[in-house]
């Protein structure tokens, strides 16, 4: 939620500041709530310095506001929707603004205005740099934690066909696969396209049907009934399958030299036949030690992320107040500079905070325009259908405060 607030500065025209403010409120009470802003006696300096500062004020104002918005967004990103609002001196923004008081200890009002503005910009710049570093660290840690968590849960989002098994299979799934690796038998992993799963279940035990010859009869190396589904997503499934490893024929002597018998690799033959049917045979390689290391790292990262989360929430609360207060001081300085250039010397004007009522911004603008139309009759009003920017006879800054 956000609220608009306007800083308006108008000349006293022979009245006391109190009378000027009362008159302003009388003309705008129907469209806004008004509060008098106590502006200290700032140092005017030279006309050239004021004009140079005025040229820079809009850019500096925007940069400080951007820093404030970044803090607000970061706080919103790491807190729930029913979060506590960001506070300034223990009160929300909409209560701080009407009670704005210049902080003389932090921002001495008798300093030259360029120095004062530079100190405001520097303070917020340091805060923005801290936020950038803190946010980058937190994002990096949380991304790593999410990746390890996905792997621990079976690797949602990882490719079942290509990814290491540690990334796609949870330890309990692997334990339930009853992997074997003996002299004669071995368990392999087969990646099956989702569209061919029915074909796989019907045909896996008959693939490479002539690979094994026993007593003149041929059969597949696949052990019937051994296929077990371990995981699946929208594109593929993983099955564990037990195969005969291979067969070594009898050796013989060639003279005095022993010649080993030939070896048939049933796994390779089966893999080739499976590939021809669209299935991918993979070794059942699962590094349990790596899984344990990843789990240890995941727990450490989880603790670190919790610590960083708490730290970034505290940081946002503390530095939002600092940055917003700096922004409001800059707004007051900007109002002062533009008013001196608009109304001249000696300083004789009043700054007020107007909080427009809901749906009453246009009537408020019209009331102000009408009230101060006499200050400069030339070009004061621009036709509504004109593309030219409307010239204001008074100093006005329109702002938005996020009620985070």
Protein Blocks (a to p, Z undefined) as FASTA:
>chain_A
ZZddddddddfklpafklmmmmmmmmmmmmoccdddddddddfbjmklmmmmmmmmmmmm
mmmmmmmmmmmmmmmmmpcfkbccddeehiafklmmmmgccdfklmcckbcfklmmmmmm
mmmmmmmmmmmmmmmmmmmmmmmmmmmmmmmnoogoiafklmcfklmpcfklmmmnopac
dfkbccddddddfklmmmmmmmmmmgokllpcgehiacdfbdghkaccfbdcfkbccddd
dddfbdcdddddehjaccddddddfklmmmmmmmmnopacddddddfklmmmmmmmmmmm
mmmmmmmmmmmmmmmmmmmmmmmmmmmmmmmmmmmmmmmmmnopadddddddddddehil
mmmmmmmmmmmmmmomghkbccfkbcbdcddfbdcdddddddZZ
